[in-house]
């Protein structure tokens, strides 16, 4: 439950921060946001009002998801402690990561170095997708490892994937769901299997949380400084430039969600089956977020918007995003609860899916989540078979 609680907290925090910024800014002063408003055909004030509506609905949806989590946790309780992972599972995952590294190195050795951050997405999309399947599994296994040694071993498998991935949010996800939340959970329980929560333990785990938070904050600032922007930053200090970039970066998901609401009746919108086929790499094409990105970038689809559950709901339900901001988290929470009844702990997988889905939509995370849960089930059976031999 702490992992899903953290995911919901992040949803409310990010939506609330974006809403607070969107309430104060003039969209016409921020290039990428102004482009969205122009594509919609609205004045900056009306466009900002639509973005604020998306922010309010997202915050309400996050709060309702928290209430649903409490109810499901009570109605679908865990059935005895789930199995823990160790040597057998680590060997299998180690082989998978080793194969992934070898193929990745071969691709790097036989292709030119990328000239920009977008190039790897179209040059090696399959490997990026495989990496995105593996790293959440490694986190799940680390959080259910039998002891600290195996926990470190599973976390170690993440290092080459982290080095190879073009996604900036991967380090944040590993830090939060692989270090911070487990540290808090362990601290509150007083160590493995319970125990006394001493001041020293609390201070130690608190120090880990503060250290990781500092690293994440520094990474965010450095990435923001290096991030290319169409903003007019001439004559502004570095601090002012960072502030302007952060304002646009924080608030633009609400404007992209508003753009999605205005495109809900477009017949060219990719269907749900189209989106699933693209996610599973069955064929090339666009999902709703790359479709919206192309809409505001002259047809160029090498990127994706962050249209939130709100945007997906507006596109898929024809104008009732508040319903979808509740239904989408409910689907994931029910899936987590049902698996607990059969002693399959996939809390980290579902927490990551909930957090990532809140940014890009439920349909964008379901295919990968289904594969990950199936693999986790097989690994659980293998680990259990080894313990009964």
VOGUSE-331787 format. One record per residue (C-alpha): x, y, z; residue in one letter; residue number from 1. Coordinates in steps of 0.5 Angstrom, whole numbers, plus 500, padded with zeros to 3 digits. Example, Ala and Ser with C-alpha at 12.3 -4.5 7.8 and 13.67 -1.06 7.14 Angstrom:
REM VOGUSE-331787
c1: 525; c2: 491; c3: 516; code: A; pos: 1
c1: 527; c2: 498; c3: 514; code: S; pos: 2
This chain:
REM VOGUSE-331787
c1: 500; c2: 500; c3: 500; code: X; pos: 1
c1: 506; c2: 505; c3: 501; code: X; pos: 2
c1: 508; c2: 505; c3: 494; code: X; pos: 3
c1: 501; c2: 506; c3: 491; code: X; pos: 4
c1: 500; c2: 512; c3: 497; code: X; pos: 5
c1: 506; c2: 515; c3: 494; code: X; pos: 6
c1: 504; c2: 515; c3: 487; code: X; pos: 7
c1: 497; c2: 518; c3: 489; code: X; pos: 8
c1: 501; c2: 523; c3: 493; code: X; pos: 9
c1: 506; c2: 525; c3: 487; code: X; pos: 10
c1: 499; c2: 525; c3: 482; code: X; pos: 11
c1: 496; c2: 530; c3: 487; code: X; pos: 12
c1: 503; c2: 534; c3: 488; code: X; pos: 13
c1: 504; c2: 535; c3: 481; code: X; pos: 14
c1: 497; c2: 537; c3: 479; code: X; pos: 15
c1: 497; c2: 542; c3: 485; code: X; pos: 16
c1: 503; c2: 545; c3: 483; code: X; pos: 17
c1: 501; c2: 546; c3: 476; code: X; pos: 18
c1: 495; c2: 548; c3: 478; code: X; pos: 19
c1: 498; c2: 554; c3: 482; code: X; pos: 20
c1: 503; c2: 556; c3: 477; code: X; pos: 21
c1: 497; c2: 556; c3: 471; code: X; pos: 22
c1: 493; c2: 560; c3: 476; code: X; pos: 23
c1: 498; c2: 566; c3: 476; code: X; pos: 24
c1: 502; c2: 566; c3: 469; code: X; pos: 25
c1: 500; c2: 569; c3: 462; code: X; pos: 26
c1: 500; c2: 564; c3: 457; code: X; pos: 27
c1: 502; c2: 569; c3: 452; code: X; pos: 28
c1: 509; c2: 570; c3: 455; code: X; pos: 29
c1: 511; c2: 562; c3: 454; code: X; pos: 30
c1: 512; c2: 560; c3: 447; code: X; pos: 31
c1: 510; c2: 553; c3: 448; code: X; pos: 32
c1: 504; c2: 554; c3: 452; code: X; pos: 33
c1: 502; c2: 560; c3: 447; code: X; pos: 34
c1: 503; c2: 555; c3: 441; code: X; pos: 35
c1: 498; c2: 550; c3: 444; code: X; pos: 36
c1: 493; c2: 556; c3: 446; code: X; pos: 37
c1: 493; c2: 558; c3: 438; code: X; pos: 38
c1: 492; c2: 551; c3: 436; code: X; pos: 39
c1: 486; c2: 551; c3: 440; code: X; pos: 40
c1: 484; c2: 558; c3: 437; code: X; pos: 41
c1: 483; c2: 561; c3: 444; code: X; pos: 42
c1: 485; c2: 567; c3: 447; code: X; pos: 43
c1: 490; c2: 567; c3: 453; code: X; pos: 44
c1: 485; c2: 568; c3: 458; code: X; pos: 45
c1: 480; c2: 563; c3: 456; code: X; pos: 46
c1: 486; c2: 558; c3: 455; code: X; pos: 47
c1: 489; c2: 559; c3: 462; code: X; pos: 48
c1: 481; c2: 557; c3: 464; code: X; pos: 49
c1: 481; c2: 551; c3: 461; code: X; pos: 50
c1: 488; c2: 549; c3: 464; code: X; pos: 51
c1: 486; c2: 551; c3: 471; code: X; pos: 52
c1: 480; c2: 546; c3: 470; code: X; pos: 53
c1: 484; c2: 540; c3: 468; code: X; pos: 54
c1: 488; c2: 542; c3: 474; code: X; pos: 55
c1: 482; c2: 542; c3: 479; code: X; pos: 56
c1: 479; c2: 535; c3: 476; code: X; pos: 57
c1: 486; c2: 532; c3: 476; code: X; pos: 58
c1: 487; c2: 534; c3: 484; code: X; pos: 59
c1: 480; c2: 532; c3: 485; code: X; pos: 60
c1: 481; c2: 525; c3: 482; code: X; pos: 61
c1: 488; c2: 524; c3: 486; code: X; pos: 62
c1: 484; c2: 525; c3: 492; code: X; pos: 63
c1: 478; c2: 520; c3: 490; code: X; pos: 64
c1: 484; c2: 515; c3: 488; code: X; pos: 65
c1: 487; c2: 516; c3: 495; code: X; pos: 66
c1: 480; c2: 514; c3: 498; code: X; pos: 67
c1: 479; c2: 508; c3: 493; code: X; pos: 68
c1: 486; c2: 506; c3: 495; code: X; pos: 69
c1: 484; c2: 506; c3: 503; code: X; pos: 70
c1: 477; c2: 502; c3: 501; code: X; pos: 71
c1: 480; c2: 497; c3: 497; code: X; pos: 72
c1: 486; c2: 496; c3: 502; code: X; pos: 73
c1: 481; c2: 494; c3: 507; code: X; pos: 74
c1: 476; c2: 490; c3: 503; code: X; pos: 75
c1: 481; c2: 486; c3: 499; code: X; pos: 76
c1: 487; c2: 485; c3: 504; code: X; pos: 77
c1: 493; c2: 481; c3: 503; code: X; pos: 78
c1: 493; c2: 474; c3: 504; code: X; pos: 79
c1: 499; c2: 472; c3: 508; code: X; pos: 80
c1: 506; c2: 475; c3: 507; code: X; pos: 81
c1: 508; c2: 474; c3: 499; code: X; pos: 82
c1: 514; c2: 470; c3: 498; code: X; pos: 83
c1: 521; c2: 474; c3: 497; code: X; pos: 84
c1: 526; c2: 473; c3: 492; code: X; pos: 85
c1: 533; c2: 471; c3: 492; code: X; pos: 86
c1: 538; c2: 467; c3: 488; code: X; pos: 87
c1: 534; c2: 464; c3: 483; code: X; pos: 88
c1: 530; c2: 470; c3: 481; code: X; pos: 89
c1: 536; c2: 474; c3: 481; code: X; pos: 90
c1: 540; c2: 469; c3: 476; code: X; pos: 91
c1: 534; c2: 469; c3: 471; code: X; pos: 92
c1: 534; c2: 477; c3: 471; code: X; pos: 93
c1: 541; c2: 478; c3: 471; code: X; pos: 94
c1: 541; c2: 473; c3: 464; code: X; pos: 95
c1: 536; c2: 478; c3: 461; code: X; pos: 96
c1: 539; c2: 484; c3: 463; code: X; pos: 97
c1: 546; c2: 481; c3: 460; code: X; pos: 98
c1: 543; c2: 480; c3: 454; code: X; pos: 99
c1: 540; c2: 487; c3: 454; code: X; pos: 100
c1: 546; c2: 490; c3: 455; code: X; pos: 101
c1: 550; c2: 486; c3: 449; code: X; pos: 102
c1: 545; c2: 488; c3: 444; code: X; pos: 103
c1: 545; c2: 495; c3: 446; code: X; pos: 104
c1: 552; c2: 495; c3: 446; code: X; pos: 105
c1: 552; c2: 492; c3: 439; code: X; pos: 106
c1: 547; c2: 497; c3: 437; code: X; pos: 107
c1: 551; c2: 503; c3: 439; code: X; pos: 108
c1: 558; c2: 500; c3: 436; code: X; pos: 109
c1: 554; c2: 499; c3: 429; code: X; pos: 110
c1: 551; c2: 506; c3: 429; code: X; pos: 111
c1: 553; c2: 513; c3: 429; code: X; pos: 112
c1: 553; c2: 517; c3: 436; code: X; pos: 113
c1: 546; c2: 520; c3: 437; code: X; pos: 114
c1: 546; c2: 528; c3: 435; code: X; pos: 115
c1: 540; c2: 530; c3: 440; code: X; pos: 116
c1: 536; c2: 527; c3: 445; code: X; pos: 117
c1: 530; c2: 525; c3: 440; code: X; pos: 118
c1: 534; c2: 521; c3: 436; code: X; pos: 119
c1: 535; c2: 514; c3: 440; code: X; pos: 120
c1: 527; c2: 514; c3: 440; code: X; pos: 121
c1: 527; c2: 513; c3: 433; code: X; pos: 122
c1: 533; c2: 509; c3: 432; code: X; pos: 123
c1: 532; c2: 504; c3: 438; code: X; pos: 124
c1: 525; c2: 504; c3: 440; code: X; pos: 125
c1: 525; c2: 496; c3: 441; code: X; pos: 126
c1: 531; c2: 496; c3: 446; code: X; pos: 127
c1: 528; c2: 502; c3: 450; code: X; pos: 128
c1: 521; c2: 499; c3: 450; code: X; pos: 129
c1: 525; c2: 492; c3: 453; code: X; pos: 130
c1: 528; c2: 497; c3: 458; code: X; pos: 131
c1: 522; c2: 500; c3: 460; code: X; pos: 132
c1: 519; c2: 493; c3: 461; code: X; pos: 133
c1: 525; c2: 490; c3: 465; code: X; pos: 134
c1: 527; c2: 496; c3: 470; code: X; pos: 135
c1: 520; c2: 496; c3: 474; code: X; pos: 136
c1: 521; c2: 489; c3: 475; code: X; pos: 137
c1: 527; c2: 490; c3: 478; code: X; pos: 138
c1: 525; c2: 495; c3: 483; code: X; pos: 139
c1: 519; c2: 490; c3: 484; code: X; pos: 140
c1: 524; c2: 484; c3: 486; code: X; pos: 141
c1: 528; c2: 489; c3: 490; code: X; pos: 142
c1: 523; c2: 491; c3: 494; code: X; pos: 143
c1: 521; c2: 484; c3: 496; code: X; pos: 144
c1: 528; c2: 481; c3: 496; code: X; pos: 145
c1: 529; c2: 476; c3: 502; code: X; pos: 146
c1: 535; c2: 480; c3: 505; code: X; pos: 147
c1: 539; c2: 486; c3: 504; code: X; pos: 148
c1: 544; c2: 483; c3: 500; code: X; pos: 149
c1: 539; c2: 481; c3: 494; code: X; pos: 150
c1: 536; c2: 488; c3: 495; code: X; pos: 151
c1: 542; c2: 491; c3: 493; code: X; pos: 152
c1: 543; c2: 486; c3: 487; code: X; pos: 153
c1: 537; c2: 487; c3: 484; code: X; pos: 154
c1: 538; c2: 495; c3: 485; code: X; pos: 155
c1: 545; c2: 493; c3: 481; code: X; pos: 156
c1: 541; c2: 491; c3: 475; code: X; pos: 157
c1: 538; c2: 497; c3: 474; code: X; pos: 158
c1: 545; c2: 501; c3: 473; code: X; pos: 159
c1: 546; c2: 499; c3: 466; code: X; pos: 160
c1: 539; c2: 500; c3: 464; code: X; pos: 161
c1: 539; c2: 507; c3: 467; code: X; pos: 162
c1: 546; c2: 509; c3: 464; code: X; pos: 163
c1: 542; c2: 507; c3: 457; code: X; pos: 164
c1: 535; c2: 510; c3: 458; code: X; pos: 165
c1: 534; c2: 517; c3: 455; code: X; pos: 166
c1: 528; c2: 518; c3: 460; code: X; pos: 167
c1: 530; c2: 523; c3: 465; code: X; pos: 168
c1: 525; c2: 521; c3: 470; code: X; pos: 169
c1: 528; c2: 514; c3: 471; code: X; pos: 170
c1: 533; c2: 516; c3: 476; code: X; pos: 171
c1: 527; c2: 520; c3: 480; code: X; pos: 172
c1: 523; c2: 513; c3: 479; code: X; pos: 173
c1: 528; c2: 509; c3: 482; code: X; pos: 174
c1: 530; c2: 514; c3: 487; code: X; pos: 175
c1: 523; c2: 515; c3: 490; code: X; pos: 176
c1: 520; c2: 507; c3: 489; code: X; pos: 177
c1: 527; c2: 504; c3: 490; code: X; pos: 178
c1: 530; c2: 508; c3: 496; code: X; pos: 179
c1: 526; c2: 513; c3: 499; code: X; pos: 180
c1: 519; c2: 509; c3: 500; code: X; pos: 181
c1: 523; c2: 503; c3: 502; code: X; pos: 182
c1: 527; c2: 507; c3: 507; code: X; pos: 183
c1: 521; c2: 510; c3: 510; code: X; pos: 184
c1: 517; c2: 503; c3: 510; code: X; pos: 185
c1: 523; c2: 500; c3: 514; code: X; pos: 186
c1: 524; c2: 506; c3: 518; code: X; pos: 187
c1: 516; c2: 506; c3: 520; code: X; pos: 188
c1: 516; c2: 498; c3: 521; code: X; pos: 189
c1: 523; c2: 499; c3: 525; code: X; pos: 190
c1: 527; c2: 494; c3: 521; code: X; pos: 191
c1: 525; c2: 487; c3: 517; code: X; pos: 192
c1: 519; c2: 484; c3: 520; code: X; pos: 193
c1: 518; c2: 489; c3: 525; code: X; pos: 194
c1: 522; c2: 491; c3: 531; code: X; pos: 195
c1: 523; c2: 498; c3: 535; code: X; pos: 196
c1: 523; c2: 504; c3: 532; code: X; pos: 197
c1: 529; c2: 508; c3: 535; code: X; pos: 198
c1: 531; c2: 515; c3: 534; code: X; pos: 199
c1: 537; c2: 512; c3: 531; code: X; pos: 200
c1: 534; c2: 508; c3: 526; code: X; pos: 201
c1: 529; c2: 514; c3: 525; code: X; pos: 202
c1: 535; c2: 519; c3: 524; code: X; pos: 203
c1: 538; c2: 514; c3: 519; code: X; pos: 204
c1: 532; c2: 513; c3: 515; code: X; pos: 205
c1: 530; c2: 520; c3: 515; code: X; pos: 206
c1: 538; c2: 522; c3: 512; code: X; pos: 207
c1: 537; c2: 517; c3: 507; code: X; pos: 208
c1: 530; c2: 520; c3: 504; code: X; pos: 209
c1: 533; c2: 527; c3: 505; code: X; pos: 210
c1: 540; c2: 525; c3: 501; code: X; pos: 211
c1: 536; c2: 522; c3: 495; code: X; pos: 212
c1: 531; c2: 528; c3: 495; code: X; pos: 213
c1: 537; c2: 533; c3: 495; code: X; pos: 214
c1: 540; c2: 529; c3: 489; code: X; pos: 215
c1: 533; c2: 529; c3: 485; code: X; pos: 216
c1: 533; c2: 537; c3: 486; code: X; pos: 217
c1: 540; c2: 538; c3: 484; code: X; pos: 218
c1: 538; c2: 533; c3: 478; code: X; pos: 219
c1: 532; c2: 537; c3: 476; code: X; pos: 220
c1: 536; c2: 544; c3: 476; code: X; pos: 221
c1: 541; c2: 541; c3: 472; code: X; pos: 222
c1: 537; c2: 538; c3: 467; code: X; pos: 223
c1: 532; c2: 545; c3: 467; code: X; pos: 224
c1: 539; c2: 549; c3: 465; code: X; pos: 225
c1: 541; c2: 544; c3: 460; code: X; pos: 226
c1: 534; c2: 544; c3: 457; code: X; pos: 227
c1: 533; c2: 547; c3: 450; code: X; pos: 228
c1: 527; c2: 552; c3: 450; code: X; pos: 229
c1: 524; c2: 557; c3: 445; code: X; pos: 230
c1: 523; c2: 562; c3: 451; code: X; pos: 231
c1: 525; c2: 569; c3: 450; code: X; pos: 232
c1: 531; c2: 569; c3: 455; code: X; pos: 233
c1: 535; c2: 574; c3: 453; code: X; pos: 234
c1: 538; c2: 579; c3: 458; code: X; pos: 235
c1: 536; c2: 574; c3: 464; code: X; pos: 236
c1: 540; c2: 571; c3: 469; code: X; pos: 237
c1: 541; c2: 564; c3: 470; code: X; pos: 238
c1: 536; c2: 564; c3: 476; code: X; pos: 239
c1: 531; c2: 567; c3: 472; code: X; pos: 240
c1: 532; c2: 563; c3: 466; code: X; pos: 241
c1: 531; c2: 557; c3: 470; code: X; pos: 242
c1: 525; c2: 560; c3: 474; code: X; pos: 243
c1: 522; c2: 561; c3: 467; code: X; pos: 244
c1: 523; c2: 554; c3: 464; code: X; pos: 245
c1: 521; c2: 551; c3: 471; code: X; pos: 246
c1: 514; c2: 555; c3: 470; code: X; pos: 247
c1: 513; c2: 553; c3: 463; code: X; pos: 248
c1: 515; c2: 546; c3: 465; code: X; pos: 249
c1: 511; c2: 545; c3: 471; code: X; pos: 250
c1: 504; c2: 548; c3: 468; code: X; pos: 251
c1: 504; c2: 546; c3: 460; code: X; pos: 252
c1: 501; c2: 539; c3: 462; code: X; pos: 253
c1: 495; c2: 542; c3: 464; code: X; pos: 254
c1: 495; c2: 546; c3: 457; code: X; pos: 255
c1: 496; c2: 540; c3: 454; code: X; pos: 256
c1: 490; c2: 536; c3: 457; code: X; pos: 257
c1: 486; c2: 542; c3: 455; code: X; pos: 258
c1: 488; c2: 541; c3: 448; code: X; pos: 259
c1: 486; c2: 534; c3: 448; code: X; pos: 260
c1: 479; c2: 536; c3: 451; code: X; pos: 261
c1: 479; c2: 540; c3: 445; code: X; pos: 262
c1: 481; c2: 535; c3: 440; code: X; pos: 263
c1: 476; c2: 530; c3: 443; code: X; pos: 264
c1: 471; c2: 529; c3: 436; code: X; pos: 265
c1: 477; c2: 529; c3: 431; code: X; pos: 266
c1: 476; c2: 523; c3: 427; code: X; pos: 267
c1: 484; c2: 522; c3: 426; code: X; pos: 268
c1: 485; c2: 520; c3: 433; code: X; pos: 269
c1: 488; c2: 514; c3: 434; code: X; pos: 270
c1: 483; c2: 508; c3: 437; code: X; pos: 271
c1: 485; c2: 504; c3: 443; code: X; pos: 272
c1: 487; c2: 498; c3: 439; code: X; pos: 273
c1: 491; c2: 503; c3: 435; code: X; pos: 274
c1: 495; c2: 505; c3: 441; code: X; pos: 275
c1: 495; c2: 498; c3: 444; code: X; pos: 276
c1: 498; c2: 496; c3: 438; code: X; pos: 277
c1: 503; c2: 501; c3: 437; code: X; pos: 278
c1: 505; c2: 500; c3: 445; code: X; pos: 279
c1: 507; c2: 493; c3: 443; code: X; pos: 280
c1: 511; c2: 495; c3: 437; code: X; pos: 281
c1: 506; c2: 490; c3: 433; code: X; pos: 282
c1: 506; c2: 496; c3: 428; code: X; pos: 283
c1: 509; c2: 503; c3: 427; code: X; pos: 284
c1: 504; c2: 509; c3: 429; code: X; pos: 285
c1: 502; c2: 514; c3: 434; code: X; pos: 286
c1: 499; c2: 514; c3: 441; code: X; pos: 287
c1: 494; c2: 520; c3: 443; code: X; pos: 288
c1: 500; c2: 523; c3: 446; code: X; pos: 289
c1: 505; c2: 523; c3: 440; code: X; pos: 290
c1: 498; c2: 525; c3: 436; code: X; pos: 291
c1: 497; c2: 531; c3: 440; code: X; pos: 292
c1: 505; c2: 533; c3: 440; code: X; pos: 293
c1: 505; c2: 533; c3: 432; code: X; pos: 294
c1: 499; c2: 537; c3: 433; code: X; pos: 295
c1: 503; c2: 543; c3: 436; code: X; pos: 296
c1: 509; c2: 541; c3: 432; code: X; pos: 297
c1: 508; c2: 542; c3: 425; code: X; pos: 298
c1: 506; c2: 534; c3: 424; code: X; pos: 299
c1: 513; c2: 532; c3: 427; code: X; pos: 300
c1: 511; c2: 526; c3: 432; code: X; pos: 301
c1: 518; c2: 525; c3: 435; code: X; pos: 302
c1: 516; c2: 527; c3: 442; code: X; pos: 303
c1: 510; c2: 526; c3: 446; code: X; pos: 304
c1: 505; c2: 531; c3: 450; code: X; pos: 305
c1: 503; c2: 530; c3: 458; code: X; pos: 306
c1: 496; c2: 530; c3: 457; code: X; pos: 307
c1: 494; c2: 526; c3: 464; code: X; pos: 308
c1: 488; c2: 522; c3: 466; code: X; pos: 309
c1: 484; c2: 528; c3: 464; code: X; pos: 310
c1: 486; c2: 529; c3: 457; code: X; pos: 311
c1: 485; c2: 521; c3: 456; code: X; pos: 312
c1: 479; c2: 522; c3: 459; code: X; pos: 313
c1: 476; c2: 527; c3: 454; code: X; pos: 314
c1: 479; c2: 524; c3: 448; code: X; pos: 315
c1: 476; c2: 517; c3: 450; code: X; pos: 316
c1: 470; c2: 519; c3: 453; code: X; pos: 317
c1: 467; c2: 525; c3: 449; code: X; pos: 318
c1: 467; c2: 530; c3: 454; code: X; pos: 319
c1: 467; c2: 527; c3: 461; code: X; pos: 320
c1: 474; c2: 527; c3: 464; code: X; pos: 321
c1: 472; c2: 527; c3: 471; code: X; pos: 322
c1: 469; c2: 520; c3: 470; code: X; pos: 323
c1: 476; c2: 518; c3: 467; code: X; pos: 324
c1: 480; c2: 521; c3: 472; code: X; pos: 325
c1: 477; c2: 516; c3: 477; code: X; pos: 326
c1: 476; c2: 510; c3: 473; code: X; pos: 327
c1: 483; c2: 510; c3: 471; code: X; pos: 328
c1: 486; c2: 509; c3: 478; code: X; pos: 329
c1: 480; c2: 505; c3: 480; code: X; pos: 330
c1: 482; c2: 500; c3: 475; code: X; pos: 331
c1: 489; c2: 499; c3: 477; code: X; pos: 332
c1: 488; c2: 499; c3: 484; code: X; pos: 333
c1: 483; c2: 494; c3: 483; code: X; pos: 334
c1: 488; c2: 490; c3: 479; code: X; pos: 335
c1: 493; c2: 491; c3: 485; code: X; pos: 336
c1: 488; c2: 488; c3: 490; code: X; pos: 337
c1: 485; c2: 482; c3: 486; code: X; pos: 338
c1: 493; c2: 480; c3: 486; code: X; pos: 339
c1: 494; c2: 481; c3: 493; code: X; pos: 340
c1: 488; c2: 476; c3: 494; code: X; pos: 341
c1: 493; c2: 470; c3: 491; code: X; pos: 342
c1: 499; c2: 472; c3: 494; code: X; pos: 343
c1: 502; c2: 476; c3: 488; code: X; pos: 344
c1: 505; c2: 483; c3: 491; code: X; pos: 345
c1: 505; c2: 487; c3: 485; code: X; pos: 346
c1: 505; c2: 494; c3: 489; code: X; pos: 347
c1: 511; c2: 497; c3: 486; code: X; pos: 348
c1: 509; c2: 495; c3: 479; code: X; pos: 349
c1: 502; c2: 498; c3: 480; code: X; pos: 350
c1: 505; c2: 504; c3: 483; code: X; pos: 351
c1: 509; c2: 506; c3: 477; code: X; pos: 352
c1: 504; c2: 504; c3: 473; code: X; pos: 353
c1: 499; c2: 509; c3: 476; code: X; pos: 354
c1: 504; c2: 515; c3: 477; code: X; pos: 355
c1: 506; c2: 514; c3: 469; code: X; pos: 356
c1: 499; c2: 513; c3: 467; code: X; pos: 357
c1: 497; c2: 519; c3: 471; code: X; pos: 358
c1: 502; c2: 523; c3: 466; code: X; pos: 359
c1: 500; c2: 519; c3: 459; code: X; pos: 360
c1: 494; c2: 515; c3: 460; code: X; pos: 361
c1: 492; c2: 509; c3: 462; code: X; pos: 362
c1: 492; c2: 505; c3: 456; code: X; pos: 363
c1: 499; c2: 507; c3: 455; code: X; pos: 364
c1: 501; c2: 503; c3: 461; code: X; pos: 365
c1: 496; c2: 497; c3: 461; code: X; pos: 366
c1: 500; c2: 493; c3: 456; code: X; pos: 367
c1: 507; c2: 493; c3: 459; code: X; pos: 368
c1: 504; c2: 492; c3: 466; code: X; pos: 369
c1: 500; c2: 486; c3: 464; code: X; pos: 370
c1: 507; c2: 483; c3: 461; code: X; pos: 371
c1: 510; c2: 485; c3: 467; code: X; pos: 372
c1: 505; c2: 482; c3: 472; code: X; pos: 373
c1: 505; c2: 475; c3: 468; code: X; pos: 374
c1: 513; c2: 475; c3: 468; code: X; pos: 375
c1: 513; c2: 477; c3: 476; code: X; pos: 376
c1: 508; c2: 471; c3: 477; code: X; pos: 377
c1: 512; c2: 466; c3: 473; code: X; pos: 378
c1: 518; c2: 468; c3: 477; code: X; pos: 379
c1: 514; c2: 467; c3: 484; code: X; pos: 380
c1: 513; c2: 460; c3: 482; code: X; pos: 381
c1: 520; c2: 459; c3: 480; code: X; pos: 382
c1: 522; c2: 462; c3: 487; code: X; pos: 383
c1: 517; c2: 458; c3: 491; code: X; pos: 384
c1: 519; c2: 451; c3: 487; code: X; pos: 385
c1: 526; c2: 453; c3: 489; code: X; pos: 386
c1: 525; c2: 453; c3: 496; code: X; pos: 387
c1: 520; c2: 447; c3: 496; code: X; pos: 388
c1: 526; c2: 443; c3: 493; code: X; pos: 389
